[in-house]
Amino acid sequence: MVMDVNGWSFVKGSSEYADKAAEILDARFQEALRRRWFARFVDEDNVGRTTYESRWVLKGVFSVCRHADRTPKQKTKCVLHNAAVAALLDGSSTEVVLRKPDELHRVLTALDTAQRQPHADDPQVHIAHVRDVLARKISQPGTKVQLKPQRLAGVQLVLKWGGECTHAGRTQAQGLGDDMRNGLLLINRSLLDDVRVFSSGERRVLSTVEAYGTSFLEDDKAQFMDRVHVRADMLDDSTDAKQEMEAVKQQLRDFFNFDGPLADNPYYSPDMCAPAEMAALGPREFLRGICDIIVRLVARMEDNFARLSSEQLAQLQPDWCCHETAELFSERWRKLLADFTLADATAYDPAKATPLYDSLKYDALHNRRFLEHIFMPADELDRELLAARPSSELTSAEYPPDPLFAQQDVRQLYSQAKQLFDFVTRCEFGITPEQRRHIAIQASVPLLHQLLCDLHEVRDESNARTRLYFTKKSHIHTLLNLVFLSDMPTMVPHDQVGELDYLTHIIFEVYERQPDVDADVRREYSVRVGFSPGANCPHVLDMNIDATHALKVLPRKNFTYHMPLDAVIDRLQCLLDDQCVADQHTAS
């Protein structure tokens, strides 16, 4: 290192100055080192010397990672009995998924037939609605139709669109893959000699894998994707826990649709850990507060759309990304209003919590200017338009123009929507510890088997290896619950984990140590679990987002203390064994 120091001539040759400068630099470097994830490999008291304690080597990395940032997922569904719709199953008695352009056009043709030749049990308004939405979304990335034969009669048609990996998601995944590669090169480069990658079959997950993997292994896309093993059975949503999860969802529905204080709510359990505002108001009144804000905001949006010209709307946000437009923005928010319109007898579905929070967060990142302005009262918005420069003068570097998000109704809605989302998400994978156990094990049996196999192999074989598993939110929640249920010595209580955001990852790190390099004795193995909540920021409206729209992935930290590898294997195997006993009991 070469440094220029003012007044160097006065201290040149001074050993006292050199010692003091070295001491300060050493302290700064040590402080910076302790903040990095690889600090666990450095024995500060024996730097440069081989000791018993410093002989630990990272031999296995087994990472389970959620996909990156995506567009909001949306869907509509209905049950139809028309023969033309049933024919789309092509004789199958199980679920059929249609996503290719020609397949979607076949669905459109079947819906046209269902309108011309109606079945007595099929409401025409439902057919017309689904047909209209499909016609408008048919060319959008990610549009698909799921056909599910019903037990008694008819076919449930579920039309889904959105949920695609964004440009911000690809940026996040590339950065995370690059960080992981650099870390492993520093610690044990042989971990890159044996890498296997497994993925869910979902498009957003595969897009994440592509961006992450090409950065991690420095391969071109085609070469890397040839190495990826798609394991839908292991990394897509499982139906094995459906019955238990449906019981939890029903309890949540009953909880939210009870109109009264929390103390009188027969569906409330202390295990739910309701947020303070919901506990004070009662769940139904808490939802009414959210509904009132959405009604107010959407009414302003409709008024502004009716008043403003297309040029003025473009002035609010000149550039759109992710196939979004002002019209699609308004359509999405009208649907959110319909989801949260609560008449006295209207039943609320807690599943609507996720689309609301997803849309708010997505718009805060990708449509910040439009989100802030379109929901303004007319007089405020007119003043903003008069004071603003023409859109042609704005550049992407000025996005957003102000770091402070001024729209207070949107700010309040975001706060309450996040509370609702965190509460529902934490509960939907099990309210009681016993429910969390059943759901986590039933939903994760193939993944748990694979992780156990990985842990056995890294102990019994000589080479270092890395295994990367890319999946969806549900598997991240259930795997984290398994870590808690296995009684590993965690550093964070279950109720303080927080949101598991995009690119949340859980990493099982296996270390190897031989007590004496000259002795022929059994090697020791230790496991520690690392955890990152992903690209997470609880105050996203207060962030000055740049043109990439990408939140930074938080660095992973130690989630558990060290445990002997055999003890971890035994504890995870016990969870599987308990599930086998339960399955045998149910079968008998």
N, C-alpha and C positions, 0 to 999 in steps of 0.2 A: 504494500500500500504506500502511495506517495501523497503527502499532504502538504499544503502550503499554509504556514502559520504566521500570522502577523507578529512581528517582533521576534522572528526566529533567531536573529543574530544575538539576542540577549540570553537565549536559553540553549543555544547550540553547545553541545558537549556536556550539558548538565545531566548527570545520571538521575538526579532527584526528579527533574522534569520528565525524563523518559519513563521512569518507574511510575510516576503519578498518572501520566497519559495512558500507559499500558493498563493500569488498574481501572481507570475510568472506562476504557474501551472494553476490557474484559467484563466488567459489570454490565455494560450495555448489551454486549453479545449474549451473556448468560441470561439476562432478562428476556431478550428477544427469543432465545432458544426455548425457554420454558413455555412460551406461548404457542410454539409450533407442535404439531401432532407427533413428530418424530423425536421429541425431547425424551420420550420414555426409553429410548435406546442409548442414551448418553449417560455414562457414569461420571458425574462432574468431579468426583474426588480422584478418579483414576484415568483422566484423559490421556490417551497415548500409551497406556499400559494394559496388558492382558491380565485380567483378574477373574476370579471365580464368578463374581457378580456380573461382569461385563461380557461373559461368554454366551449370554442369551442371543439367539439369532432368530429373526422372524422367518418362519418356514412356511406358513400357510396363511393366505388371505382369502376369506370367504365372504363376499359382499352381496347383500340383498338391497336393491335400490329401486325406489319409485321412479316413474317416468318424469320427464321435465314439464315445464309450463305448457298448458294446452288452452285451446279455446273452450268456452262454456259448452258443456254437454246439454243437449235438449232432446226431448222425445214427446211423442203423442201415441196413444194406443186405443184400440177398441176390439171387441169380440164380434166377429162376423160369421155368418152361416152360409153365405152364398157359395154355390158350387164352384164358381170361377176362382174365388179366393182359396177355397180348399184344394183346388187342383194345383196350386203353387207348391204344395207340400210334396207333390210327385210321389204320393204313396207312403211318405215317411211318417212314422209314429212318434218321432222325436223332433226337437227344435230344428228349424232350417233358417239359415242366415243368407240373405241375398244382398250383395253389394256391388256387383259388376254393372256397368251401364245397361247392358241388354237385359239383365235380370230385373233391374229397377223399372225398366220400361214394360216388362211383362206384368209387374205388379200394377203399374198405372193402367194397363189395358184391362186387367182383372177388375180393378175398381170402377172403370168405365162400364164394364159389363154389369157389375153389381148395382150401378145406378140405373141402367136401362132395364134390367131384369131383377128387380128387388126381391129379396127374401122377406117374408113376413116378420121375422124376428130381428131384422137389421135396421136400426134407425138411420134414415137417409141423411140426417144432419151429420152423423158421425162419418159416414162414407164420404160425404162432400168435403168435410173438414180435412180428413186424412188425404184425400185425393188432391185437394188444393195445396196442402203443405208439401206433399211429395213432388208435385209438378214444379214448385218453386225451388225445392232443395235438391232436385235430382242430380244437378251438375256440381254441387258443392262437395269438396273433399270430406270423406268420412260418412257420407249418407249411407244408411243401410236399413234393411227391413228384416225383422225377426218374426218368424211364424211359429206359433206354439200351439200344437193340438190341445184342445181342452178335454178334460176327463169325461164330461157328459156329451157335449156337442159343440161344434163350432171351432173356430181358429182365432186365437188372439194375435192380432197384427200390431207389432210395435215398430213405429218409424222413429229412427234416431238420426241425429245429425250433430255436427260439431265434435268437440273432443279431440281435435287435431293438434299435434305438436306445433308450437309457434316458432317464429324466428328467434325469439328470446329463449325459448326452451333449448333450441339447438346451440345457441351461444353458451347457455349454462352447462349443458352436457359436455361440450367440447372443453370448457374450462375445467370442469371436474375431472374429466379423463386425463387432461394434461397434468393437473395437480397430483393425481394418483400416480401417474407414470413417473414424474419427477421424484416423488417421495420414495417409491420403491427402488428406483435407480440409486438413490442415496443410501438406502438401508440394506437392500439385498437384491442386486440386479438379477440374480438367478430366478426370482419370483416371476420375471417376465418370460422365462424360457418355457414354462408350462402354463398356458392360459387357456381356459375354456369359458365360453360365454353362452348363457341360456336366457331366453326371452319369452315373454308372453306373446301371443299372436296378434295383440291389438296394434293398430297402426301407430298410435302415439308412442307406444313402448318401443316398437321397432325403429321408429325415427330417432328416439332417444339413444338406443343402442348404437345406431349408425354414427351419430355425432360423437358420442362418448368413445366408442371403440376405435374409430379412425384416428382420434387424438391420442388415445391410450397406447395403441400399438403402432401408430404411425404407418398404417396401411391405407391403400386407396379403398374407397367405399365397397366396390364389388369384391375385392379380395377379402376384406374383413367380413362382409355379410355372409360370404360362403362358409365362414367358420362358426356362425351363430346357430345354435340349436334352438328351434322354436318348440317350447314345451307348454302347450296350452293346458295340459292336464295338471301341471305343477305350478304354473305361474298366472293362469287366468282365474277368474272367479269360480269358486267351487259351489256346487249345489248340495254338498253333503251336510252342510250346517244350516240348510234352508229352514228346516222346521224350528230349530232353536232360535234362529234370527227372526223368524216371523213372530214368534212369541214375544220377543223383546220389542219388535216394532209395534205390535198390538198394545203392549203396555205403554209405550210412548204415545201412541195415538190416544189411548184412554186418558193418559196423564194430561195431555195438552187440551183435550176437549172437555175436561171437567172445569166447570165455571165456578170458581170459588177460591178461597185462600189455600195456600200450600198446606197448612196444618190440617185442613179438612179433606185433602185430596187422597182418596183411598188407593190411588195408583202410585203414590210417591214412595220412594225408598230412600233412606239416608245414603245408600250407595250411589245414588244419582249425582250428588254434589251439585245441586242447582246453583247457578250464579246468584249473587246477592240481589240484583234488581229483579230477577224472575221470582226469587223466594219472597221478596217483599210485596210484589204486585199479584202474584199468582200466575200460573203459566198462560191461562187464556187472556188475562188482561195484558200480560207482556206481549202476546201476539197482536192484540188490538193496537197497541202502541206502534208496532212495526207496520201494521196495515195502514194506520192513519198517515204515517210518513209517506208510504208508497203511493197512496191515493193522492196526496198533496203534490208529490213530485211528478207523477204521471200526468196529472191534470195540467200542470205547468208545461210539461213536455208537449202535450197535445196542443195547447194554446200556442206555444212557440212554433211548432211545426205548421200550424194553420196560418200564422202571421208572416213568417219569414220566407223570403224567396230562396231559391236554390243557391243563389250567389251568397246570400247571408248565412245560410247553413254551412256552406263551404268555408266561410270566413271563420266560423267557430272552430273548425278543425280541417285544415287544408289537406292533410295526408291521413289515409287510413291503411291499416295493415291487416293481415290474416283474413283476407276476403271479406272484411267487414265494410258496411256502408252505414250512412245515417238511417236509412230505412230499416236495415236489419237491426240496428241498435234499438230503434223504437219498437219494432216487433217483439224483440226479446223482453223489453220492459213492460209491454202490454201483457205478455204472458205471465210475468212475475206478479203483476197486479191481480190477474185472475187467480193465481195460486194463493194469494194472501187476502183475497176478499172474504171477510168473515162476517156473514150474517149470523144472527143468533143461533140458527139451527145448522149452520154450515160446519161440517167436520173438517178439521185441519189434518193434513198429512205431514208428519215431521220430515219426510223425505224431501219436502220443498225447501228445507233449510239450506241444503247444499247448493242448488241452483242460484239462490239469492246471493249467498256469500261469494260463490264463484264469479257471478256476473259483476258484482261490485269490485272485487279484487282485479278481475280481468280489465274492466273499464278504467280502474285507477291506474293501471300500468300501461295499457295500450290506447285508451281513448280519454286520457286525462282532461284535455281541453274541452272536449264535447261533454263529458260527464259533469264538469263544473259549470258549464254555461247553459246547457239545454234545460236544466232544472231550475234556472233562476226565474223569479217573478219577471213579468214582461218589462216593467219600468227599469229594473236593474240591468236586464240583458240589453235593452236599447241603449242605456248609457255606456255599457261595455263596448257595444258595436261602434258607437260614435267615437269612442276614445281609441279604439284598436287601429293598428296599421292594416292596410290591405293584406290579404292572405299571400299575395305574390311576393311580399317583402319578407315573409317569415321563413326561417330556415330550420332544418331539423335540429341544428345545434341549440336552438332557443326553446326546445321542447322539454318540459313545459315552461311557459314564460315566468311563472312565479312558483317558488318552492312551497309557499303556504297555500293549502287548499282552503278556499274561503267559503265554500257552500256549506253552511252549518247543518242544513237538513240532511244532506248526503253524509256528512260526517257523523251525525247522530245515528242515521240508518246503518252505516258501516259498523259502528260500535255495537249496536244491538244485534245486527245480523251475525257478527263474529261470536258474540256470546251464545246466541242460539246454535250456530254451527258447531262450536266447540262442545257444547252440552250434548247435542244430538249425536255427534260423531263419537264422542267418548262412550255414550250409552249403547249405540247400535251394535257394538261388538260384544255386548254383555254388560248387564247392570250389576249383577252380583258376581263375586269371584267365581262361583260355580258355573254361572252362565259363560263368563269369559273363558273359563277352562274348556268347556264343551265346544264352544264356537271356534276358539283358537285351534284346538287339536283337530276337530273335524274338517275345518277349512284348509288346514296346512299339512295334512298327513304326507302327501308326496314330497313337499319341500322339506319337511322335517326329516323324512327318510333320507333325502339327498344330502342334507347337511350332516347327518350322522355318518353317512358313508364317507363324506369328505373328511371328517374328523378322524375316522378309523384309518383311512388311507394315508393321511399326512403323518400319522404316528408310525404306521407300519412300513412305509416306503421311504426311500432315501432322498428323493428330490423335492425341492421347494416347488410350490404351485400356487396359482391364483385362480379363483373361480368367481365369476360375476353373474349374478342373477338379477334380471330386470323385470319388474312386475308392476302391479297397480296398488292403489291405496289400501285395499282390503287386506292384502297379504302383509303389508308393512305393519298394520295395526295388530293383526293376529300373531305375527312373529314377535313383536315387542311384548305382547301379552304372555307369550310362551316363555320369554326370558324372565319375566316377573314370576310366572307360575312355577318355574323350575327352581325357585329359591336361590338363584345366583345372587351374589352380594352386590346389588345395584347401588349406585351412588345417588340416584334420583328417585323419589317416591312416585308411584304410579299416577297419582292425581296431579303431579306437577310436570308431567312430560310436555304438555302443550300440543300445538298443532303439528301434524306430520305433513309438511308441505312438499311441493314438487322437489324431486331428487333427495328426499330423505333417504338415508342409507344406514344400515345396520351391518357392522363388519365383525366377524369372528376372527380374531388374530391369534394364531397359534405360534408359540415360541418354543425353541428347542435349546437345550443346554446339556453339554457333557461335562461332568464335574472335573475331570482331569483329561487333558488332550492325549495323554499317554496311556490312560487306563482303559481297559476293555470292560466297561461297565454300562449298565442300561442308561440310556439318555433320559433326561427329564423333559416333560412337556407342560406348558402352561397356556391357559386361554384367557384372553381379556376381550370384552366386547366394546367396540367403539360405536359411537352414535352421532349423527348429525341430523338436525331437524330440517335440513334442505334449504331451499331458497326462501327463507322465512323472514318476514318483518311484520310485527304486529301493528305498526303505525305507517302503513303503506301510503296513506293520504298525505303524510308529512314528509315523504321522501321526494327529493328532486331527481326524478327518473331521467336518465339520458336517452338518446335516440335508440339504443338497443332494447329498451323497455325491460331489461333483465335485472332481477334481484340477484345479489351475490349469494352463492351457496355458503352457508355457515360452516366453519371448519368443524371437523368431528372431534369429539372429546371422549375421554374414557367414560364408559357407562357402567362398567362393573370393575371390581377389583380382580386381581389375578386369582385364578383357580386352577388346580391340577386338571389336565386334560381328561383323565379317566373319570374324574368326578363330574365334569360337565357332560361327558358321554352318558354316564349312568343316569344323571338327572333328566336329560332329554329322552333317553330310552324309557324311563319310568312313565313319562307322559304318554308315549305311544302304547306301552303295555297297559296302562290304565284304560286307554281308549279301546283297546282290543277286548278287554274284559267287559267294558260297557256294551260294546257291539254284540258280544256273545250273549250277554244277559238280555238285550233287546230282542235278539233273534229267537231266543228260547221262550 
